[in-house]
Amino acid sequence: RNNYQPPDYLNKHDDVLETRGPRGLDWQTKWVPVDEELASKHKYREVSNQRFQPKLYQQQSEEEEREHFSRLCRGQRLRPVEVETSLVCRLVAHTHGRLHNHGYFTLMPLLLEEMSLDPYIVVFHDFLTAHQTDAIIERAKPKLATSRHRGPDGDFITSMIRTSKNAWLRESDEADDLLVNLTKKIEMTTRLHALRLSAGEDYQVANYGIGGLYVTHTDHLMMNPDPSVYTAWERFMGDRFATFMVY
């Protein structure tokens, strides 16, 4: 057969896989080496023969979580067909149950797409206009700074867990009603208080650039059973229990 010398980057791939494993905080390789001779090792033959089985609605290990995360990012569907087919898209003019009845939506119905029934997650298409999103982005640009996250000791740090820039915008700091009107619309949509200072945080605008990420995480922060570790303001505000995101 013809002799083939793999390029250096493929040798690097196999070297990382052999010495560090297929996954880590700041690296990821394929599950088997590119080099055929190396791939014929017993440990890699076992991996090749394994078939991925989604592990849903139960506790996952860090490795399992990363694998599910990667597959979802590639657009793979992991849920059973009967779950997927129970989700619908619809115009919402008069909402019931989880969402709020409001005359505003008679004139401008919400374009709702269900993503999950339990927990209940929906997407509202065209929730903002292109002009509104552009205006918010322009206001955030001068304030963008390296994103931080809460570390093991409770302090906010930077790391490869979160690689992006973000900025904070507050309704009361703006010269017009753009953010105030957006918050009012969120209130009407979710039936949650959002305008009061004690009801929600400032708007966070994030830019992930090319290849930026935030590893899988929960948005709630107050996980320590000892309340003394939190400030009086944090204890008064309480923890996060809902997130509203706009893409």
Secondary structure by P-SEA (a helix, b strand, c coil): cbbbbccaaaaaaaaaaacccccccccccccccccccccccaaaaaaaabbbbbbccccccaaaaaaaaaaaaaccccccaaaaaacbbbbbcccccccccccccccbbbbccccccccbbbbbcccccaaaaaaaaaaacccccccccccccccccccccccccbbbbbccccccaaaaaaaaaaaaacccccccccccccbbbbbbcccccccccccccccccccccccaaaaaaccccbbbbcc
